[in-house]
Amino acid sequence: MAERPVWISLCLVCILRGGDLNFQFSDEQMLLRGSVAGYLQRHYSFEERRKSLANGGFRPEIWRGFAEELGILGAVFPEKLGGAGGGAVETMLIMEEFGRFLVLEPYLESVVLAGCLLRQAGGERSRAMIEATIVGNARVAPSLGETGSRYRLATVATSAKSEKKGWRIKGSKTVVAGGALATHFLFSARTGGAVQDRDGISLFLAERAEGGMQIRDYALIDGRWASDVTFDDVLLGPDALIGVPGGALSLIERAVDEATSALCAEAVGVMQAMLDVTVDYAKQREQFGKPIGSFQVIQHRLADMLITIEKAKSITLMATLSLDAGGTDRPKAVSAAKAFIANAAKTVAQAAVQIHGGIGIAEETPISHYFKRATVIEGQFGSAIHHLCAYADATEYVGPRLRRH
């Protein structure tokens, strides 16, 4: 018998552990999805998005619409903090629609990832930042990666030394998604321990205008912007510390898991949009006097795309519903989902471009933009190999393809 691919085994294990699979969205959740989809249909056409790309990839009126008309900047925050009291499922529905329309605004970074960090850390300044985020006045860019850290969240060389006037910060953060649009940076720094120790990592919040910070903004291949941030002996006030000193890693891991699950939902939206666009193209494009959609080989390819997307939806829902699980269940579910999604996004994107032919890589066609976003998603928050290894570590299993030397 042929060896079963590792990612299939992960999917089967997660689905079998999921228990009751009869899941239905509530009326309120369906209304939320419809509201987001309707707003984006009115304001986020492909041409409007291209104009936005030419102007830095951010439209203030759209962000205000998210806050005032839709209220989604507060959808996942507790009511006591001024939010709507939603949760991971609401985030999943929002992010899937964002994927369908290739939304450029930093919702994933500022609301999902930074929001989770601030919510867990607590304190007056965290509360103030959450309130400012909900009304659209603040955009916080989580800054967790460093040169050479890859996806290892505990690899932190940036240091924070306590002084009479506050905290002295030295170090740098790389590929800070949403950094070019940020009003604040929420970053990890060491208040103790060695570079790769789990203990000794703390969270700090700095305004963009803080003296001494050097910020270099640049565009990613999908049109979004990121930044490299250097702290050259930057002195921050005593209130810059967010949460308990030295114990931030578990908060960071939880927040990154939530953001990874949300990213998987965005990928589902991207893949579904690619399938829809490709089906329409296959109905219109003719070869030998017939639409190419009538050819069996194209039909099989489209069917494979559909099956892959349906699997992606299921495993993303599984990860979303596992975010409150204890022990290793949460990170295992998230890693299983991201490992599958990374491969699925690549498979669906390549099939869509191949069916389109040469026009599939033209800047003027939507499919090329979906392809670029899918390519970035493939590696964002960890590649397939990274998450397969993380899953193996969590289950104390080392398979033949994952063995480390």
C-alpha positions as CSV (number, residue, x, y, z in Angstrom):
1,M,0.0,0.0,0.0
2,A,1.3,3.5,-0.9
3,E,2.4,5.6,2.1
4,R,-0.3,8.1,3.1
5,P,0.9,11.7,2.9
6,V,1.5,13.2,6.3
7,W,-0.9,16.1,5.9
8,I,-3.7,13.6,5.1
9,S,-3.0,11.8,8.3
10,L,-3.1,15.1,10.2
11,C,-6.5,16.0,8.7
12,L,-8.0,12.6,9.5
13,V,-6.8,12.7,13.1
14,C,-8.1,16.2,13.6
15,I,-11.5,15.4,12.0
16,L,-11.9,12.2,14.0
17,R,-11.1,14.1,17.3
18,G,-13.6,16.8,16.4
19,G,-16.6,14.9,17.8
20,D,-19.9,16.3,16.6
21,L,-19.5,17.6,13.0
22,N,-23.0,19.0,12.8
23,F,-22.0,22.7,13.1
24,Q,-24.3,25.5,12.0
25,F,-23.7,29.3,12.1
26,S,-26.1,31.3,14.2
27,D,-28.4,33.9,12.6
28,E,-26.2,36.7,14.0
29,Q,-23.1,35.2,12.5
30,M,-24.8,34.8,9.1
31,L,-25.9,38.4,9.3
32,L,-22.4,39.5,10.0
33,R,-21.0,37.6,7.0
34,G,-23.7,39.1,4.8
35,S,-23.0,42.6,6.1
36,V,-19.3,42.3,5.4
37,A,-19.8,40.8,2.0
38,G,-22.3,43.5,1.0
39,Y,-20.0,46.3,2.2
40,L,-17.1,44.9,0.2
41,Q,-19.2,44.4,-2.9
42,R,-20.1,48.1,-2.8
43,H,-16.6,49.5,-1.9
44,Y,-14.0,47.0,-2.9
45,S,-14.2,46.3,-6.6
46,F,-11.0,45.0,-8.3
47,E,-10.5,48.4,-10.0
48,E,-10.9,50.3,-6.7
49,R,-8.4,47.9,-5.1
50,R,-5.9,48.6,-7.9
51,K,-6.2,52.3,-7.3
52,S,-5.6,51.7,-3.6
53,L,-2.5,49.7,-4.4
54,A,-1.1,52.6,-6.4
55,N,-1.6,54.9,-3.3
56,G,0.0,52.7,-0.6
57,G,-2.7,50.1,-0.2
58,F,-4.8,51.9,2.4
59,R,-7.9,53.9,2.2
60,P,-8.9,55.8,5.5
61,E,-12.5,55.9,4.5
62,I,-12.6,52.1,4.3
63,W,-11.1,51.8,7.8
64,R,-13.7,54.2,9.1
65,G,-16.4,52.1,7.4
66,F,-15.1,49.0,9.2
67,A,-15.4,50.9,12.5
68,E,-18.5,52.9,12.0
69,E,-20.7,51.2,9.4
70,L,-19.8,47.6,10.0
71,G,-18.5,47.7,13.6
72,I,-16.1,44.9,12.8
73,L,-13.0,46.6,14.4
74,G,-14.7,45.7,17.7
75,A,-16.4,42.5,16.7
76,V,-14.1,40.1,18.6
77,F,-13.5,42.3,21.7
78,P,-15.5,41.7,24.9
79,E,-18.5,44.0,25.5
80,K,-16.9,45.3,28.7
81,L,-14.1,46.8,26.5
82,G,-16.6,48.3,24.1
83,G,-16.6,45.5,21.6
84,A,-19.4,43.3,20.3
85,G,-18.5,40.2,22.3
86,G,-17.8,38.0,19.3
87,G,-15.1,35.3,19.1
88,A,-13.0,33.1,16.8
89,V,-16.0,32.1,14.6
90,E,-16.8,35.7,13.9
91,T,-13.2,36.4,13.0
92,M,-13.2,33.4,10.7
93,L,-16.3,34.7,8.8
94,I,-14.9,38.2,8.5
95,M,-11.5,37.0,7.3
96,E,-13.0,34.6,4.7
97,E,-14.8,37.5,3.1
98,F,-11.7,39.6,3.3
99,G,-9.9,36.9,1.3
100,R,-12.6,36.9,-1.4
101,F,-12.1,40.6,-2.0
102,L,-8.3,40.7,-1.3
103,V,-8.7,43.4,1.4
104,L,-5.5,45.3,1.9
105,E,-6.2,47.0,5.2
106,P,-4.3,45.5,8.3
107,Y,-7.3,43.9,10.0
108,L,-5.4,40.6,10.7
109,E,-2.5,42.4,12.3
110,S,-4.2,45.3,14.1
111,V,-7.4,43.7,15.3
112,V,-6.8,39.9,15.4
113,L,-3.1,39.6,16.4
114,A,-2.5,42.8,18.3
115,G,-6.0,42.7,19.7
116,C,-5.4,39.3,21.2
117,L,-2.1,40.3,22.7
118,L,-3.6,43.5,24.3
119,R,-6.6,41.6,25.5
120,Q,-4.5,39.0,27.3
121,A,-1.9,41.4,28.7
122,G,-4.5,43.6,30.4
123,G,-3.8,46.9,32.1
124,E,-5.0,50.4,31.6
125,R,-2.8,51.2,28.5
126,S,-3.9,47.9,26.8
127,R,-7.5,48.9,27.5
128,A,-7.0,52.4,26.0
129,M,-5.4,50.9,22.9
130,I,-8.3,48.5,22.4
131,E,-10.8,51.3,22.7
132,A,-8.8,53.4,20.2
133,T,-8.6,50.4,17.8
134,I,-12.4,49.8,18.0
135,V,-13.2,53.3,16.9
136,G,-10.6,53.3,14.2
137,N,-8.2,55.8,15.8
138,A,-5.3,53.3,16.3
139,R,-3.6,50.7,14.2
140,V,-1.2,48.5,16.2
141,A,1.4,46.5,14.3
142,P,2.7,43.4,16.2
143,S,6.4,43.2,15.8
144,L,7.6,39.8,16.8
145,G,10.1,38.6,14.2
146,E,13.8,39.3,14.0
147,T,16.6,38.5,11.6
148,G,17.4,34.8,11.9
149,S,14.4,34.0,14.1
150,R,12.4,32.5,11.2
151,Y,9.1,31.3,12.8
152,R,10.6,30.7,16.3
153,L,8.8,33.1,18.6
154,A,11.2,32.5,21.5
155,T,14.2,33.7,19.5
156,V,14.3,37.3,20.7
157,A,17.5,39.3,20.8
158,T,16.0,42.8,21.2
159,S,16.6,43.9,24.8
160,A,14.8,46.1,27.2
161,K,16.7,47.5,30.2
162,S,14.9,49.1,33.1
163,E,16.0,52.7,34.0
164,K,14.8,55.4,36.3
165,K,13.0,57.1,33.4
166,G,11.6,54.0,31.8
167,W,12.9,51.3,29.4
168,R,16.0,51.4,27.2
169,I,15.4,49.4,24.0
170,K,18.1,48.0,21.7
171,G,17.5,45.8,18.7
172,S,15.4,45.4,15.6
173,K,12.3,43.8,14.2
174,T,11.9,42.6,10.6
175,V,9.0,42.2,8.2
176,V,6.5,43.8,10.4
177,A,3.3,43.4,8.5
178,G,1.1,46.5,8.6
179,G,4.0,48.5,10.0
180,A,3.8,51.1,7.2
181,L,0.3,51.9,8.3
182,A,0.8,51.6,12.0
183,T,0.2,54.3,14.6
184,H,1.8,52.1,17.3
185,F,4.2,49.1,17.4
186,L,3.6,46.2,19.9
187,F,6.9,44.4,20.1
188,S,8.6,41.6,22.1
189,A,11.9,42.3,23.9
190,R,14.0,40.5,26.5
191,T,14.0,41.7,30.1
192,G,15.9,38.6,31.1
193,G,17.3,35.3,29.9
194,A,19.3,34.3,26.8
195,V,18.3,34.8,23.2
196,Q,16.3,31.5,22.8
197,D,15.0,31.1,26.4
198,R,11.3,30.9,26.8
199,D,11.4,32.9,29.9
200,G,12.4,36.6,30.0
201,I,10.3,37.8,27.1
202,S,8.1,40.9,27.6
203,L,5.8,43.0,25.5
204,F,6.2,46.7,24.9
205,L,4.1,49.4,23.2
206,A,5.6,52.3,21.3
207,E,4.1,55.1,19.3
208,R,5.3,55.5,15.8
209,A,6.7,58.9,16.6
210,E,8.9,57.8,19.4
211,G,12.4,59.3,19.2
212,G,15.2,57.0,18.0
213,M,13.0,54.5,16.2
214,Q,14.2,53.9,12.6
215,I,11.4,52.6,10.3
216,R,12.0,51.4,6.8
217,D,8.8,50.6,4.8
218,Y,8.6,48.5,1.7
219,A,6.0,46.6,-0.4
220,L,5.5,42.9,-0.4
221,I,4.7,40.9,-3.5
222,D,1.0,40.9,-2.8
223,G,0.8,44.7,-2.7
224,R,0.7,44.9,1.1
225,W,3.3,46.9,3.0
226,A,5.7,45.8,5.8
227,S,8.4,47.5,7.8
228,D,11.8,46.9,9.4
229,V,12.0,48.7,12.7
230,T,15.3,49.4,14.5
231,F,15.4,50.5,18.1
232,D,18.7,52.4,18.5
233,D,19.0,53.1,22.2
234,V,15.3,54.2,22.3
235,L,14.1,55.3,25.7
236,L,10.4,54.5,26.3
237,G,8.4,55.6,29.3
238,P,7.6,53.3,32.3
239,D,4.1,52.6,30.9
240,A,5.6,51.1,27.7
241,L,5.6,47.7,29.4
242,I,2.4,45.7,28.6
243,G,1.5,42.9,30.9
244,V,3.8,40.9,33.3
245,P,7.5,41.3,32.7
246,G,9.2,38.1,31.5
247,G,6.1,36.1,30.9
248,A,4.9,37.1,27.5
249,L,5.8,34.1,25.4
250,S,2.6,32.1,26.2
251,L,0.5,35.1,25.3
252,I,2.4,35.5,22.0
253,E,1.9,31.9,21.1
254,R,-1.8,32.0,21.8
255,A,-2.2,35.2,19.8
256,V,-0.2,33.9,16.9
257,D,-2.3,30.7,16.9
258,E,-5.5,32.9,16.7
259,A,-4.0,34.9,13.9
260,T,-2.9,31.8,12.0
261,S,-6.4,30.4,12.2
262,A,-7.7,33.7,10.9
263,L,-5.2,33.6,8.1
264,C,-6.4,30.1,7.1
265,A,-9.9,31.5,6.8
266,E,-8.6,34.3,4.6
267,A,-6.9,31.7,2.5
268,V,-10.2,29.8,2.1
269,G,-11.8,33.1,0.8
270,V,-8.9,33.6,-1.6
271,M,-9.1,30.0,-3.0
272,Q,-12.9,30.2,-3.4
273,A,-12.6,33.4,-5.3
274,M,-9.9,31.9,-7.5
275,L,-12.2,29.0,-8.3
276,D,-15.2,31.2,-9.1
277,V,-13.1,33.4,-11.4
278,T,-11.6,30.4,-13.1
279,V,-15.0,28.7,-13.6
280,D,-16.3,31.9,-15.3
281,Y,-13.2,32.1,-17.5
282,A,-13.5,28.4,-18.5
283,K,-17.1,29.1,-19.6
284,Q,-16.0,32.0,-21.8
285,R,-12.6,31.1,-23.2
286,E,-12.9,29.0,-26.4
287,Q,-10.5,26.6,-28.1
288,F,-11.3,24.6,-31.2
289,G,-14.7,26.3,-31.3
290,K,-15.8,25.2,-27.8
291,P,-15.5,26.7,-24.3
292,I,-12.5,25.1,-22.5
293,G,-14.8,24.3,-19.6
294,S,-16.4,21.6,-21.8
295,F,-13.1,19.7,-22.0
296,Q,-12.8,16.8,-19.5
297,V,-9.3,17.6,-18.4
298,I,-10.4,21.1,-17.4
299,Q,-13.5,19.8,-15.6
300,H,-11.3,17.4,-13.6
301,R,-8.9,20.2,-12.7
302,L,-11.8,22.4,-11.5
303,A,-13.2,19.4,-9.5
304,D,-9.9,18.9,-7.8
305,M,-9.8,22.6,-6.9
306,L,-13.3,22.4,-5.4
307,I,-12.5,19.3,-3.3
308,T,-9.3,20.9,-2.0
309,I,-11.3,24.0,-1.0
310,E,-13.9,22.0,0.8
311,K,-11.2,20.2,2.8
312,A,-9.7,23.6,3.6
313,K,-13.0,24.9,4.9
314,S,-13.4,21.9,7.2
315,I,-9.9,22.0,8.7
316,T,-10.1,25.8,9.1
317,L,-13.3,25.4,11.1
318,M,-11.7,22.6,13.1
319,A,-8.8,24.9,14.0
320,T,-11.1,27.8,14.8
321,L,-13.2,25.7,17.2
322,S,-10.0,24.4,18.9
323,L,-8.6,27.8,19.9
324,D,-10.0,27.5,23.4
325,A,-8.8,23.9,23.8
326,G,-6.3,23.1,26.5
327,G,-2.9,21.4,26.5
328,T,-1.4,20.8,23.1
329,D,-4.8,20.5,21.4
330,R,-4.9,24.1,20.2
331,P,-1.4,24.3,18.7
332,K,-1.8,20.9,17.1
333,A,-5.1,21.9,15.5
334,V,-3.7,25.2,14.2
335,S,-0.5,23.5,12.9
336,A,-2.5,20.8,11.1
337,A,-4.7,23.5,9.5
338,K,-1.9,25.7,8.4
339,A,0.1,22.8,7.0
340,F,-2.8,21.8,4.9
341,I,-3.7,25.4,3.9
342,A,-0.2,26.2,2.8
343,N,-0.2,23.3,0.3
344,A,-3.9,23.9,-0.7
345,A,-3.3,27.5,-1.5
346,K,-0.3,26.6,-3.7
347,T,-2.3,23.8,-5.4
348,V,-5.4,25.9,-6.1
349,A,-3.4,29.0,-7.2
350,Q,-1.2,27.1,-9.6
351,A,-4.2,25.3,-11.1
352,A,-6.1,28.6,-11.6
353,V,-3.2,30.3,-13.3
354,Q,-2.6,27.3,-15.6
355,I,-6.2,27.2,-16.7
356,H,-6.0,30.9,-17.5
357,G,-2.8,30.5,-19.4
358,G,-0.6,33.5,-20.1
359,I,-3.3,36.0,-19.0
360,G,-3.2,34.5,-15.6
361,I,0.0,36.4,-14.7
362,A,-1.0,39.7,-16.2
363,E,-1.2,42.5,-13.7
364,E,-4.6,43.6,-15.2
365,T,-6.4,40.4,-14.3
366,P,-7.7,39.6,-10.8
367,I,-6.3,36.0,-10.8
368,S,-2.7,37.3,-10.8
369,H,-3.4,39.3,-7.6
370,Y,-5.1,36.3,-5.9
371,F,-2.1,34.2,-6.9
372,K,0.3,36.7,-5.2
373,R,-1.7,36.7,-2.0
374,A,-1.9,32.9,-1.9
375,T,1.9,32.8,-2.4
376,V,2.4,35.1,0.6
377,I,-0.1,33.2,2.8
378,E,1.7,29.9,2.0
379,G,4.7,31.1,4.2
380,Q,3.0,33.6,6.6
381,F,3.1,32.5,10.2
382,G,4.9,29.3,9.2
383,S,5.4,27.2,6.1
384,A,3.9,23.7,5.7
385,I,7.1,22.1,6.7
386,H,7.4,24.2,9.8
387,H,3.9,23.3,11.0
388,L,4.3,19.6,10.1
389,C,7.4,19.6,12.4
390,A,5.5,21.6,15.1
391,Y,2.7,19.0,14.9
392,A,5.1,16.2,15.2
393,D,6.8,17.8,18.2
394,A,3.5,18.3,19.9
395,T,2.5,14.6,19.4
396,E,6.0,13.3,20.2
397,Y,6.0,11.6,16.8
398,V,8.9,11.7,14.3
399,G,7.9,10.3,11.0
400,P,10.3,9.4,8.2
401,R,9.8,12.7,6.4
402,L,10.2,14.8,9.5
403,R,13.1,13.2,11.2
404,R,15.6,15.8,12.4
405,H,19.4,15.3,12.5
